[in-house]
């Protein structure tokens, strides 16, 4: 029986990773030329920001409810539905133009991404935990994230090349890839192979109450969710403003594709760290990481050219390591029964931080230089992480003191 489960899990993992890679490549095809595509569709820069806001609103509205549905019903069905919505989004982009239809397309895109949250990845994590393979969680998360960055790199590179050959019709390449991703999952993935079958499902209300009670009782979950919120101020400032920042520092825009590739390689390196082998040293790495973070942030103000780029990339590495470690710990803390809903809730809270960062940045950009807007976001992220860790250390110290008494 154990050998059978092991073989099924391997097949599931293979099917999931192939489907995930195909979908990520499809979604990243327009990444390097998205602004140009939306200009072609008749949008202005301000309207493009509205389209992106529509996407974020859709994710925020649907992510937590989708997690509840994934815990109560079929993770595989939700995963497939999310891919169907992605297909619909691509067809809308190809065959329509104008602000309304682009907002509609990105709203579908947001719902699709929300439905995908906490589905088959959560099912695989549950399978590993139920078969006493918790030590493989960090490896699974690491491989998934490495595959994500490689697929993003491949997709954006291919997309930027074929767009100038066939125009917006390059979305048909994405449509084919998504169809292949669905075909890979439908017959090739066996859902819930380690779950016991129960005739009764809890109601959505009871699932919400149970989820919040679980978070309330788990200090670890609260810390990981809070750290997710904090790190988004860094990542949103990085994702949205790095090009403007590097232009401000005099970097030639023709070299941006090289910078983008280096970003992906840095992220790959961060997700390649084996935390299982370094558990005993984590307590020493945390203060060193915090010191390196604040030092690099300060040095961004005073350095130029290559030194500036070096310190900026060091920050990407450090914050990515923190985010990766939080994901590993979160997957060990969260229960099997509510993994999807709590994962989606964590992501939604991160999305709130992202929106706060975007609003704050847009307001500051009207008053101050882009460099100081980016640094302000980085400092907010660092200070929040520091405060959360200090609270966590205080709680642990107080608990130890109470035990001694």
Buried (B, 14 or more C-beta within 10 A) or exposed (E): EEEEBEEBBEBBBEBBBBBBBBBBBBBBBBBBBBEBBBBEBEBEEEBBBBBBBBBBBBBBBBBBBBBBBBBBEBBBBBBBBBBBBBBBBBBBBBEEBEBEBBBBBBBBBBBBBBBBBBBBBBBBBBBBBBBEBBEBBBBBBBBBBBBBBBBBBBBBBBBBEBBEEEEBEBBEBBBEBBBBBBEBBBEBBBBBBBEEEEEEEBEBEEBBEBBBEBBEEBBBBBBBBBBBBBBBBBBBBBBBBBBBBBEEBEBEEEEBEEBBEEBBBBBBBBBEBEBEEEEEEEEEBBEEBBEBBBEBBEBBEEBEEEEBBEBBBBBBBBBBBBBBBBBBBBBBBBBBBBBBBBBBBBBBBBBEBBBBBBEBBEEBBEEEEBBBBBBBBBBBBBEBBBEBBEBBEEEEEEEEEEEEE
